[in-house]
């Protein structure tokens, strides 16, 4: 009995240890579940991030990395906040005699941009304000000013088209405008609704008739819910509405550095998608880190469903072949059309032919050698490069009424961009390339991965689909710090 207190104390200690151990074990399990869930969702572009700081970094990355490079622009207002793109075939054509229409929603503080549009650039400008109309707007020529409260076209708001409030859907219908050259969204009566206004414009398809878009958003505090909604809306603006960011400025230069701050105002300018002849840099993969850019690239390739019912091996050397998708041959009847194959590799060889199901395909090979950032083309077995560049060689040898097939086995990334820029891809039926998908250099370059991802998306938008995605090992493309199967792929595209 004398040891009874000691035994009770030891039992209590033992139970406490078990409780603490159980708590640690449960906490560890919960942590592992959270980490696994986080990893699985880490590359979902629209997932909610864990805190406001992460949301701010992601959004700032999105709005400061331009998708399109506008080479010709006109400043409005204070000279930096608003940039109107005037690039040929993409921006506003100021020399056109067709009447130009601009909408400005909630202009604040100064009306220089509206004055430039109406007075200097011959726009019919429609201005919507939720405050008393100032004298500066009443006397502006070629402008129509309306005092009304513009609200989002939220189906849950049954009073959205009432006496005092209007949606842009209703306004456009009443004014009977089939096309708007420039839409500027600066402020609403309730500033927190600006992203919702844009969100419903996207969902309702109204932006399909808008050529250029200018948007302002204000941050009065770092709120993760608001930041996420802005990111989601701008993500949809790119991927669903087809708009491309070409300019961003802010009320303070510090607002564009490192992370977002309170009391910042951002001005963004967008153009409609200019088409596949123009390079578009896709937005960053979430925060734009190297790991996330790699993950997006590899998942993009994994998601494809390459299909070809009739693969034909075409020899390009004694030890090397590439796969020709016979589907395009049978669709166009190779016996009735010329089949023209251009092979670009590290070594040239003489022209030859190959029998294809009763017809013949001519094969001509060239060598591509990159020196000092310039790609030299060697014809046949010549030791001196030709005077023509890659695109010129392609344009001279493709035949508009033939089945044209191109296979590039070396320095493919250095010639894909000029090939797409030239528009020559429209005359090609099959494109096969051996490429280093990731980055084999010691330093990790996320921008390089994003550029390559953008070019693959650009090939798809040119009307091509994958028929072959095949990892391969190439001694010249050894990958040092990633699994070798993630390094190099043979990618085959056929016109869809």
C-alpha positions as CSV (number, residue, x, y, z in Angstrom):
1,X,0.0,0.0,0.0
2,X,2.9,2.3,0.6
3,X,3.7,2.4,-3.2
4,X,0.1,3.1,-4.2
5,X,0.6,6.8,-4.9
6,X,3.8,6.0,-6.9
7,X,1.9,3.4,-9.0
8,X,-0.9,5.8,-9.7
9,X,1.5,8.5,-10.7
10,X,3.3,6.1,-13.1
11,X,-0.1,5.0,-14.6
12,X,-1.0,8.7,-15.1
13,X,2.4,9.4,-16.8
14,X,1.9,6.3,-19.0
15,X,-1.6,7.4,-20.1
16,X,-0.4,10.9,-20.7
17,X,2.5,9.7,-22.9
18,X,0.0,7.6,-24.9
19,X,-2.3,10.6,-25.3
20,X,0.5,12.8,-26.4
21,X,1.8,10.1,-28.8
22,X,-1.7,9.6,-30.2
23,X,-2.1,13.4,-30.6
24,X,1.3,13.6,-32.5
25,X,0.3,10.5,-34.6
26,X,-3.1,12.0,-35.5
27,X,-1.5,15.4,-36.2
28,X,1.1,13.7,-38.5
29,X,-1.6,11.8,-40.4
30,X,-3.6,15.0,-40.9
31,X,-0.5,16.8,-42.1
32,X,0.3,14.0,-44.5
33,X,-3.3,14.1,-45.9
34,X,-3.1,17.9,-46.3
35,X,0.3,17.6,-48.0
36,X,-0.9,14.9,-50.4
37,X,-4.0,16.8,-51.2
38,X,-2.0,20.0,-51.7
39,X,0.4,18.2,-54.0
40,X,-2.4,16.7,-56.0
41,X,-4.0,20.1,-56.4
42,X,-0.8,22.1,-56.7
43,X,-1.0,22.2,-60.5
44,X,-4.7,22.9,-60.9
45,X,-4.7,26.5,-62.2
46,X,-7.9,27.6,-60.6
47,X,-7.4,26.1,-57.1
48,X,-7.6,28.3,-54.1
49,X,-4.2,29.1,-52.5
50,X,-3.6,28.8,-48.8
51,X,-3.3,32.5,-47.9
52,X,-3.7,36.0,-49.2
53,X,0.1,36.5,-49.8
54,X,0.1,33.5,-52.1
55,X,-3.0,34.7,-54.0
56,X,-1.3,38.2,-54.3
57,X,1.9,36.7,-55.8
58,X,0.0,34.5,-58.3
59,X,-2.2,37.5,-59.4
60,X,0.8,39.8,-59.7
61,X,2.6,37.2,-61.8
62,X,-0.4,37.0,-64.1
63,X,-0.8,40.7,-64.7
64,X,2.9,41.6,-65.1
65,X,3.8,39.0,-67.7
66,X,2.4,40.1,-71.0
67,X,0.9,37.6,-73.4
68,X,1.2,39.8,-76.5
69,X,3.8,42.3,-77.6
70,X,2.2,45.4,-78.9
71,X,4.7,47.3,-81.0
72,X,2.6,50.3,-81.8
73,X,0.5,52.1,-79.3
74,X,-1.0,55.5,-78.4
75,X,-1.1,56.8,-74.9
76,X,-4.2,58.3,-73.4
77,X,-5.0,60.1,-70.2
78,X,-1.8,60.6,-68.1
79,X,0.3,58.9,-70.8
80,X,1.1,55.7,-69.0
81,X,-2.2,54.3,-67.5
82,X,-3.9,53.7,-70.8
83,X,-2.2,52.3,-73.9
84,X,-4.3,51.8,-77.0
85,X,-2.7,49.2,-79.3
86,X,-2.7,50.1,-83.0
87,X,-0.7,47.2,-84.4
88,X,-1.9,46.2,-87.9
89,X,-4.5,43.4,-87.9
90,X,-4.5,43.3,-84.1
91,X,-5.1,46.8,-82.7
92,X,-7.4,49.6,-83.5
93,X,-7.1,50.7,-87.2
94,X,-7.0,54.5,-86.9
95,X,-6.9,55.0,-90.7
96,X,-10.1,53.1,-91.4
97,X,-13.1,55.0,-92.5
98,X,-15.4,52.6,-90.6
99,X,-17.0,54.4,-87.6
100,X,-15.3,53.4,-84.4
101,X,-17.2,52.9,-81.1
102,X,-15.9,53.1,-77.6
103,X,-17.6,52.5,-74.3
104,X,-16.2,54.0,-71.0
105,X,-17.7,52.8,-67.7
106,X,-17.1,54.9,-64.7
107,X,-14.2,57.2,-65.7
108,X,-12.8,58.9,-62.7
109,X,-10.7,62.0,-61.8
110,X,-9.7,63.0,-65.4
111,X,-11.2,62.3,-68.8
112,X,-8.1,62.6,-71.0
113,X,-8.5,59.2,-72.5
114,X,-12.1,59.8,-73.5
115,X,-11.1,63.2,-74.9
116,X,-8.4,61.7,-77.0
117,X,-10.8,59.1,-78.4
118,X,-13.6,61.5,-79.2
119,X,-11.6,64.6,-80.3
120,X,-8.4,63.2,-81.8
121,X,-9.3,59.7,-83.0
122,X,-12.9,60.2,-84.3
123,X,-14.5,57.7,-82.0
124,X,-18.2,57.8,-81.1
125,X,-17.7,57.6,-77.3
126,X,-20.4,56.3,-75.0
127,X,-19.7,57.2,-71.4
128,X,-21.6,55.8,-68.4
129,X,-21.2,57.4,-65.0
130,X,-22.9,56.7,-61.6
131,X,-22.4,60.3,-60.4
132,X,-23.6,63.7,-61.5
133,X,-22.3,64.4,-65.0
134,X,-19.4,66.9,-64.8
135,X,-19.2,69.9,-67.1
136,X,-16.1,68.4,-68.8
137,X,-18.1,65.5,-70.1
138,X,-21.2,67.6,-71.0
139,X,-19.2,69.7,-73.5
140,X,-17.2,66.8,-75.0
141,X,-17.8,66.5,-78.8
142,X,-18.7,63.1,-80.4
143,X,-19.6,61.7,-77.0
144,X,-22.8,60.4,-75.4
145,X,-22.9,60.6,-71.6
146,X,-25.4,58.6,-69.5
147,X,-26.0,58.8,-65.8
148,X,-26.8,55.2,-64.7
149,X,-25.4,52.6,-62.4
150,X,-23.8,49.7,-64.3
151,X,-24.1,46.4,-62.5
152,X,-23.0,42.8,-63.2
153,X,-25.5,40.6,-65.1
154,X,-25.8,38.3,-62.1
155,X,-28.9,36.1,-62.6
156,X,-29.5,36.1,-58.9
157,X,-30.0,39.9,-59.0
158,X,-33.5,40.3,-60.2
159,X,-33.4,44.1,-60.1
160,X,-30.3,44.4,-62.2
161,X,-32.2,46.1,-65.1
162,X,-34.3,48.5,-63.0
163,X,-34.9,52.3,-63.3
164,X,-31.5,53.2,-61.7
165,X,-29.3,50.2,-62.6
166,X,-28.4,48.7,-66.0
167,X,-26.3,45.8,-67.2
168,X,-24.0,46.3,-70.1
169,X,-26.0,43.5,-71.8
170,X,-29.1,45.7,-71.7
171,X,-27.2,48.9,-72.7
172,X,-25.7,47.3,-75.7
173,X,-29.0,45.9,-76.8
174,X,-30.8,49.2,-76.4
175,X,-28.0,51.1,-78.3
176,X,-28.1,48.3,-81.0
177,X,-24.3,48.1,-81.3
178,X,-23.1,44.9,-83.0
179,X,-19.4,45.7,-82.5
180,X,-17.4,47.7,-79.9
181,X,-13.9,48.7,-80.8
182,X,-12.8,49.6,-77.3
183,X,-14.3,48.9,-73.9
184,X,-13.0,50.6,-70.8
185,X,-14.1,49.4,-67.4
186,X,-12.8,51.8,-64.7
187,X,-15.2,52.0,-61.8
188,X,-18.6,51.0,-60.5
189,X,-20.7,52.4,-57.7
190,X,-19.6,49.3,-55.8
191,X,-16.0,48.7,-56.6
192,X,-16.1,45.2,-55.2
193,X,-18.4,44.3,-58.2
194,X,-15.9,45.1,-60.9
195,X,-14.6,41.6,-61.2
196,X,-18.1,40.3,-61.3
197,X,-19.1,42.6,-64.1
198,X,-16.2,41.3,-66.1
199,X,-16.9,37.7,-65.1
200,X,-20.5,37.8,-66.5
201,X,-19.4,39.6,-69.6
202,X,-17.2,36.6,-70.3
203,X,-19.8,34.1,-69.4
204,X,-22.5,35.8,-71.5
205,X,-20.1,36.0,-74.5
206,X,-20.5,39.8,-74.9
207,X,-16.7,40.3,-75.2
208,X,-16.7,38.4,-78.5
209,X,-17.8,41.6,-80.2
210,X,-15.1,43.7,-78.4
211,X,-11.8,44.4,-80.1
212,X,-9.8,45.9,-77.3
213,X,-10.4,45.9,-73.5
214,X,-9.1,48.2,-70.7
215,X,-9.7,47.2,-67.1
216,X,-9.0,48.8,-63.7
217,X,-9.0,47.0,-60.4
218,X,-8.3,48.5,-57.0
219,X,-6.9,46.9,-53.9
220,X,-7.8,48.6,-50.7
221,X,-6.7,45.6,-48.6
222,X,-5.1,42.3,-49.2
223,X,-8.1,40.0,-49.1
224,X,-7.6,36.5,-50.4
225,X,-11.2,36.0,-51.5
226,X,-11.2,39.1,-53.6
227,X,-7.7,38.4,-55.0
228,X,-8.8,34.9,-56.0
229,X,-11.9,36.1,-57.7
230,X,-9.9,38.6,-59.8
231,X,-7.4,35.9,-60.7
232,X,-10.2,33.5,-61.7
233,X,-11.8,36.2,-63.8
234,X,-8.6,37.1,-65.6
235,X,-7.8,33.5,-66.2
236,X,-11.2,33.1,-67.9
237,X,-10.6,36.3,-69.8
238,X,-7.6,34.6,-71.4
239,X,-8.8,31.0,-71.8
240,X,-12.5,31.5,-72.5
241,X,-12.9,35.0,-74.0
242,X,-9.6,34.8,-75.9
243,X,-8.1,38.2,-74.8
244,X,-4.4,38.7,-74.5
245,X,-2.7,41.1,-72.0
246,X,-0.3,43.6,-73.6
247,X,0.2,46.3,-71.0
248,X,-0.1,46.8,-67.2
249,X,0.6,49.9,-65.2
250,X,-0.1,50.9,-61.6
251,X,-0.7,53.9,-59.4
252,X,2.7,53.4,-57.9
253,X,5.7,51.5,-59.3
254,X,6.1,49.6,-56.0
255,X,2.7,48.0,-56.7
256,X,4.3,46.1,-59.5
257,X,7.2,44.7,-57.5
258,X,7.5,41.5,-55.5
259,X,4.0,41.3,-54.2
260,X,0.8,43.4,-54.1
261,X,0.2,46.1,-51.6
262,X,-2.8,47.8,-50.1
263,X,-4.0,51.0,-51.8
264,X,-2.9,50.0,-55.3
265,X,-4.7,50.6,-58.5
266,X,-3.8,48.5,-61.6
267,X,-4.5,49.4,-65.2
268,X,-4.6,46.5,-67.7
269,X,-4.9,46.6,-71.5
270,X,-6.0,43.6,-73.6
271,X,-6.5,42.7,-77.3
272,X,-8.5,39.9,-78.9
273,X,-6.5,36.9,-79.8
274,X,-4.5,37.8,-82.9
275,X,-4.4,34.2,-84.2
276,X,-1.7,31.6,-84.6
277,X,0.6,33.6,-86.8
278,X,1.4,35.7,-83.8
279,X,3.3,34.3,-80.8
280,X,1.3,34.4,-77.6
281,X,3.1,33.7,-74.3
282,X,0.8,31.8,-72.1
283,X,0.2,33.0,-68.5
284,X,2.5,31.5,-65.8
285,X,1.6,28.1,-64.3
286,X,0.1,29.3,-61.0
287,X,3.1,31.2,-59.5
288,X,5.4,30.5,-62.5
289,X,7.9,28.4,-60.6
290,X,10.1,26.0,-62.5
291,X,8.5,23.0,-60.9
292,X,5.0,24.1,-61.8
293,X,5.9,25.0,-65.4
294,X,7.4,21.5,-65.8
295,X,4.4,19.9,-64.3
296,X,2.0,21.8,-66.6
297,X,4.1,20.8,-69.6
298,X,4.2,17.1,-68.8
299,X,0.5,17.0,-67.8
300,X,-0.3,18.7,-71.1
301,X,1.4,15.9,-73.0
302,X,-0.1,13.2,-70.8
303,X,-3.6,14.6,-71.4
304,X,-3.3,14.3,-75.2
305,X,-4.9,11.4,-77.0
306,X,-2.6,10.9,-80.1
307,X,-4.3,8.7,-82.7
308,X,-3.1,7.4,-86.1
309,X,-4.6,4.3,-87.7
310,X,-1.9,3.8,-90.3
311,X,1.7,4.5,-89.1
312,X,4.3,4.0,-91.8
313,X,8.0,4.1,-90.9
314,X,10.0,6.3,-93.3
315,X,13.8,5.8,-93.3
316,X,15.8,9.0,-93.2
317,X,19.2,7.3,-92.7
318,X,20.6,3.8,-92.2
319,X,19.7,3.8,-88.6
320,X,16.9,6.3,-88.2
321,X,13.3,6.4,-89.2
322,X,10.3,8.6,-88.4
323,X,6.6,7.7,-88.4
324,X,4.5,9.0,-91.2
325,X,0.7,9.0,-90.4
326,X,-0.8,7.2,-93.3
327,X,-4.3,8.6,-92.5
328,X,-3.6,11.8,-94.3
329,X,-2.3,9.9,-97.3
330,X,-5.4,7.8,-97.6
331,X,-7.7,10.8,-97.1
332,X,-6.0,12.7,-99.9
333,X,-5.3,9.6,-102.1
334,X,-1.6,9.7,-102.5
335,X,-1.9,7.9,-105.8
336,X,-3.7,11.1,-107.1
337,X,-1.5,13.6,-105.3
338,X,2.2,14.2,-104.9
339,X,3.7,13.2,-101.6
340,X,6.4,15.6,-100.6
341,X,8.6,14.9,-97.5
342,X,11.2,17.4,-96.3
343,X,13.7,16.1,-93.7
344,X,15.8,18.4,-91.6
345,X,18.5,16.6,-89.5
346,X,22.0,17.0,-88.4
347,X,23.4,15.5,-91.6
348,X,22.1,15.8,-95.2
349,X,21.8,13.1,-97.8
350,X,20.7,12.8,-101.4
351,X,17.1,12.9,-102.5
352,X,15.3,9.6,-102.6
353,X,11.8,8.2,-102.9
354,X,9.7,5.7,-100.9
355,X,6.7,3.6,-102.1
356,X,3.5,4.2,-100.2
357,X,0.5,2.0,-101.0
358,X,0.9,2.1,-104.8
359,X,2.2,5.7,-104.9
360,X,5.5,7.4,-104.2
361,X,6.7,10.0,-101.8
362,X,9.7,12.1,-102.7
363,X,12.2,12.7,-99.8
364,X,14.7,15.5,-99.7
365,X,17.0,16.0,-96.7
366,X,18.8,19.1,-95.4
367,X,21.1,19.6,-92.5
368,X,20.4,22.2,-89.8
369,X,23.3,23.4,-87.8
370,X,23.1,26.1,-85.1
371,X,26.1,28.4,-84.6
372,X,26.1,31.5,-82.5
373,X,22.3,31.7,-82.4
374,X,22.0,31.4,-86.1
375,X,20.7,28.3,-87.9
376,X,22.5,27.4,-91.1
377,X,20.9,25.1,-93.7
378,X,23.0,22.7,-95.8
379,X,21.5,21.1,-98.9
380,X,22.2,17.5,-99.9
381,X,25.8,16.7,-99.1
382,X,27.2,20.2,-99.5
383,X,29.8,21.4,-97.0
384,X,28.9,25.0,-97.5
385,X,25.5,26.3,-96.1
386,X,23.0,27.8,-98.5
387,X,22.2,31.5,-98.6
388,X,18.6,30.8,-97.8
389,X,17.2,30.5,-94.3
390,X,15.0,27.6,-93.0
391,X,11.7,29.3,-93.8
392,X,12.7,30.2,-97.3
393,X,13.8,26.6,-97.9
394,X,10.5,25.3,-96.7
395,X,8.4,27.8,-98.7
396,X,10.4,27.0,-101.9
397,X,10.0,23.2,-101.6
398,X,6.4,22.8,-100.3
399,X,3.9,22.2,-103.0
400,X,0.5,23.8,-102.4
401,X,-1.5,20.9,-104.1
402,X,0.6,18.2,-102.6
403,X,0.7,16.3,-99.4
404,X,3.5,18.1,-97.6
405,X,5.3,16.5,-94.6
406,X,8.1,17.9,-92.6
407,X,10.4,16.1,-90.1
408,X,12.8,18.0,-88.0
409,X,15.3,16.0,-85.9
410,X,17.7,18.7,-84.8
411,X,17.5,22.3,-83.4
412,X,13.7,22.1,-83.8
413,X,12.9,24.8,-81.2
414,X,15.1,27.3,-83.1
415,X,13.1,26.9,-86.3
416,X,9.5,26.2,-85.1
417,X,8.9,29.9,-84.1
418,X,9.9,31.4,-87.5
419,X,8.0,28.6,-89.2
420,X,4.8,29.5,-87.3
421,X,5.4,33.3,-87.8
422,X,5.6,32.8,-91.5
423,X,2.2,31.2,-91.8
424,X,3.7,28.4,-93.9
425,X,2.3,25.8,-91.6
426,X,-1.1,26.2,-93.4
427,X,0.4,24.4,-96.4
428,X,1.8,21.5,-94.3
429,X,-0.2,18.3,-93.6
430,X,2.2,16.7,-91.1
431,X,4.9,18.1,-88.8
432,X,7.1,15.8,-86.7
433,X,9.8,17.2,-84.5
434,X,12.3,15.7,-82.0
435,X,12.5,18.2,-79.2
436,X,13.9,18.7,-75.8
437,X,10.7,19.4,-73.9
438,X,12.3,20.5,-70.6
439,X,15.5,22.4,-69.9
440,X,18.8,20.5,-69.8
441,X,20.8,23.5,-68.8
442,X,22.2,23.6,-65.2
443,X,20.2,26.7,-64.3
444,X,16.4,26.2,-64.2
445,X,14.6,28.6,-66.5
446,X,10.8,28.6,-66.1
447,X,10.3,31.1,-68.9
448,X,11.9,28.7,-71.4
449,X,9.4,26.0,-70.4
450,X,6.5,28.4,-70.7
451,X,7.7,29.5,-74.2
452,X,7.9,25.9,-75.4
453,X,4.5,25.2,-73.9
454,X,3.1,28.3,-75.7
455,X,4.5,27.1,-79.0
456,X,2.9,23.7,-78.7
457,X,-0.4,25.3,-78.0
458,X,0.2,27.6,-80.9
459,X,0.7,24.6,-83.2
460,X,-2.6,23.2,-82.0
461,X,-4.4,26.5,-82.6
462,X,-3.1,26.4,-86.2
463,X,-5.4,23.4,-86.8
464,X,-3.2,20.5,-85.9
465,X,-3.6,17.6,-83.5
466,X,-1.2,15.1,-82.0
467,X,-0.8,11.8,-83.7
468,X,2.4,10.7,-81.9
469,X,4.0,11.5,-78.5
470,X,6.9,9.3,-78.0
471,X,9.8,9.7,-75.5
472,X,13.2,8.9,-76.9
473,X,16.8,8.9,-75.9
474,X,19.2,11.0,-77.9
475,X,22.9,11.2,-77.0
476,X,23.0,14.8,-77.9
477,X,20.1,15.7,-75.6
478,X,21.1,14.0,-72.3
479,X,19.1,15.4,-69.4
480,X,21.2,15.9,-66.3
481,X,18.8,16.7,-63.5
482,X,15.5,15.2,-64.6
483,X,14.4,11.7,-65.5
484,X,15.6,11.0,-69.0
485,X,12.2,10.0,-70.3
486,X,11.0,13.5,-69.4
487,X,13.7,15.1,-71.5
488,X,13.1,14.4,-75.1
489,X,10.0,13.6,-77.1
490,X,9.2,12.9,-80.7
491,X,6.0,14.9,-81.3
492,X,3.9,14.3,-84.3
493,X,1.1,16.6,-85.6
494,X,-1.3,16.2,-88.4
495,X,-3.8,18.7,-89.8
496,X,-7.1,18.1,-88.1
